């Protein structure tokens, strides 16, 4: 067990407690971890169909999880593509076929781990070097090339990347930036786009947890 600190002074985020070292950020529609490992046949179809190349396979040193799909936010978040092609491509129910839209996805919950370093909080513009680093995550597909062009539009501007690129259809129900830093809300699905695109890496995803578990809030509060 490893401690996971998700609380920061001055925000509504609280200390979550303990996160299991085997908590993993799985693709959309992933069933609970034990069932997932039993059902996934390690075919890699979800990897092949992802337009953003966001799905990776675990290395051989991961034991029973070797060869199973994972999202690595430092390299690419999940952009909640229309019709969720990764789910459609899964030949088993490891990725639940009933999860057919972004509104039904639940991968985890985003947290701001260091407000003091947040560019929005510091009123620091996004540099060209920061954007170049983000674009280096990949431009192999047309969606990735379009993403790169949109990212370039933010050079020299105040940092709102986490909010502007949130792919959830009702964005304000998932993230807002009305104050000095991003705040995450009940409809955050943990897609990790905000983590991927944070130039100073102060956002993280708590995998497989609910908003209420992480923020200790009652639904709708």
N, C-alpha and C positions, 0 to 999 in steps of 0.2 A: 504494500500500500504506500502511496506517495501523497504528500499533502498538496492540495491545489488551492492556492490563494486566489480568489476572484474578487475580493473586496478592496475598495480603495476609498480613502476618506473623501467625504463630500459627494458621494454618489449613493444611489439606492442599492447598489450591489453589495451583497454580504458574503462573508466567508462561507464557502460551500462545505468545507470539511475535508473529506477524503475522497480522492478519485482513484479508482482501481487502476493499476499500471497497465492492465489489458483493455481499458476502455479505448475503443478505436473509432475513428470517424469513417463510417461506411458510406457507400453511395446511397442515393435516395431509395426509400422503400425497404431498406435492410430490416429483416426481422431481428428479434433479440439475438445477442451474440452466440449463445449456446446453440440455438436452432439454426442460425446462419452458418456456423461451422459444419453442422450436420448436413445442411441442404446444399451448400455451394459446391459445385463440381469442378471449380477452378478452370472453367473453360475459357475465360478471358473475353467473352463476347461483350460484356459491359465496357471493357477497355477499348475494344475495336470501334464501337459506335459512338463514343463520346465526342461531340464536336469540338470540345475545348481541351481534350486530352487531360482531363481532370482525374481520371481513374487510373490508379497504379496497382500493381500486384506486389504482395508482400514477398520479401526475399526468403530464401531457403532456411535461414537461421531463425525463422519465426515459428518453428515447430508445426503444430496442427494448422496454424493460420497461413502457412507458406502457400503462396499461389492464390490467395483470396484477395478480392479487390479492396482498396483503401483510398481515401482522399487524403492527399498531402497538401495542406493549406499553404505551406511555404512555397510550393511550386504551382499550384492552381486550385482555386476554389471550385465549387459546383455552381454552375450558372442556371440551374433549374430549367433546363431546356423544355420547350413545348413538347408535350406528350412523353417526356422523360424516356428517351430512347434506351438508356441503360436498363431501365426496368422492363421495357418491352422486349429487350434482347435476352433477358435472363431466362434460360430454359427450365429452371426450377422455380420454386417460390422463395428462394433465398432473398430475392428482391420482390416484395409483395406486389403482384400485378394489380391489386386493388388501388395502389397508390398511382394515380393517373394524372395528377396535376400538382403544381407547387403548393397549393393550399393543403394538400394531404401529406406533404413531406414532413418528417421530423428526424433530423440528423443529430441535433444537439442544440446548444444555446451559446450565443456570443457574449463575451464579457470584455470590458475595458480593464486592463490589468495595471496600467500606469498612466493616470491622467496627466501627470506633470510633463510627460514626454510627448503627449498628443499634439500634433501640429496645429490642430484647430484651437486647442486650449492655449497654445503658445503664440497664436496668431502668426505662424510662420508659413510662407507660401511653399508650394510644391516645386521642387527644383527639376530641371531637365534630367539630371543624373538619377534622381529618384524614379522618374517616369521610365527612363531607359532600363533601369533595373527591373521594373515591373513588366515591361514589354519583353524582356529577355526570357520570360517564362514560356514564351512560345508564340509563333505566328505562322504555324503550318497550315491552318484551316482558314476558310473565309470568316467564320465567326471570330477567330482569334485576331485576324487582321483588322476587322472592324473594331474590335475591342482596343487594339493598339492605337488606332486613329482617334478614338474617343478619349483615350488616356492622354494623348499628346495635347489635347485641347485644355488640359488642366495645368500645364506648365506655367509657373509664375503666378498662379491663382491661389486663393485660400484653399486649404485642404478640406474637401468634402467628399473624398473618394469613397469612403465607407458608405455614406448615404446615397450618393448619386449612382453607384454601381450595384446597389442591393437589387437582386433580381426578383425578389418577392413581389407579386402583382400589386398588393396593397402596401407599398413600401413604408408608409408612415405607421402602419400597424406593427412593423418589425423593427424599424430604426428611425430615430429623429436626431436632428442636430440643431435644435432650436437655441440651445445655450452655448456654452463654451466647449462642449465635448459631446461625442455621440452617446445616446442612451438607447438601450435595447428594450424591446417590448414583447408582449406575450406571443405575437405571431412570428417572432424570429424562429427560423427552422434550422439554424446552424449550418447553413450552406458553405460558410467559410470564405465567401468572396471578400467580405470586409477584412478578414484576417490576411488573405493573400495580398490585397491591395493597400494595406496600411504601410506607408513608407517607413515608419519607425517601429513597426511590429509591436504595437501595444494592445492589439486585440487578439483574443484567443477563443477557440471553441471548446466548450465542455461537451464531449460527445455523449449522446444517448441519455441526456438529462432533460427534464422539463424546465420551463421558465420558473415555475413555482418552486421546484427543488433548488434551483440555483439562487434565485432572488428572494426566496422565502416570502412570496406574496400570494395572496388569495387571487383566484381568477377574476379578472376585470378590475383589480385594484391598481 
